[in-house]
Amino acid sequence: MKVTFHQLEVFECVARRLSFTRAAEELSLSQPTVSAQMRQLADEVGMPLFDHVGKTIALTDAGRELLAASRGVFDTWSRFEMAIADMQGLKRGLLRLACVTTAKYFVPSLLGPFCQSYPEVEVRLEIANRESLVERMRANLDDLYIMMLPPVDLDIEVTPFRDNPIVVVAPAAHPLAGKTGVPLKRLAAERFILREAGSGTRQRVEAFWHEAGFVPRVRMELGSNEAIKHAVAAGLGISILSHHALDVDPAVAGLAVLDVEGFPLDDDWYFVHLRGRRLSVVARAFHDHVIAEMARLRQLPPGLPQARAGSPARAGGTGRTRPATEPLKYI
């Protein structure tokens, strides 16, 4: 059987995307080229690799077997590249990074200085909701994951690297905007616009509300921070968001951060990877670069208001509060 490494790369991309078109876009190839590569590969295997149902495709049993074998080949090759890079003392290669949607607001600012320091590094960044990210982790698709609530049912290594204050957001003209020490119970009459069930922010705030005995009135659920911000600015309700999802000045977007009892919730952003997956030279370099940069920023004067004394502790944590790396404005 004569199969090329390039054919396996194209196949893995098609199998991951379940689309010849999206695979062609990712690989910067034409769709006819991708289709031709997959026909040649199927001919070599001697069995169909994809089932075509209308405009959608799905892996056949042979396709699933080949996908598992392909990833084994890529992992072996990656370890070889890592060993050679270690011998040469170089920082080059591919960084496979995946993050939850809220992290997209700051991940580029982490990647920018790193890529300037290591111009030979190529980055493949995947942005998805928490559920999809956990599935990618189970399939061992990426080097590092950035999320706020690591899964508890996987054998993983977890490193906190950045504060993630979670705040109450309201329209700029809301009656509580500008007030201090607003009791949590005062929000009982408000209508909430929340992220979808299963998102990290949603799980975090629901744990807090459960401990506080607070029952919110939920008007709607949205799967996008941007959609939530527009809905809040339009006066449809208030929300709970990571401060990193807001503009530097929330008032620019027609929003206000409310000073509510127990908020901001003290949380963290984490680097996560499977314990059995040894980080590549590039992934380790990025991990260490970010940890060092965040340690430097924590030496700056604190700008984040502390949670009120006596507020419920974070679920599964200590309830500690720390200075943030960027100031939090109350309007």
Secondary structure, DSSP 4 states (H G I P E B T S, - for coil): ----HHHHHHHHHHHHHT-HHHHHHHHT--HHHHHHHHHHHHHHHTS-SEEEETTEEEE-HHHHHHHHHHHHHHHHHHHHHHHHHHHHT---EEEEEEEEGGGGGTHHHHHHHHHHH-TTEEEEEEEE-HHHHHHHHHTT--SEEEESS--SSS-EEEEEEEE--EEEEEETT-TTTT-SSB-GGGGGGSEEEEEPTT-HHHHHHHHHHHHHT---EEEEEES-HHHHHHHHHTTS-BEEEEGGGS-SSGGGGTEEEE-BTT-SBP-EEEEEEETTSPPPHHHHHHHHHHHHHHHHHTTSPP-SPPPPTTPPPPTTS-------SS-----
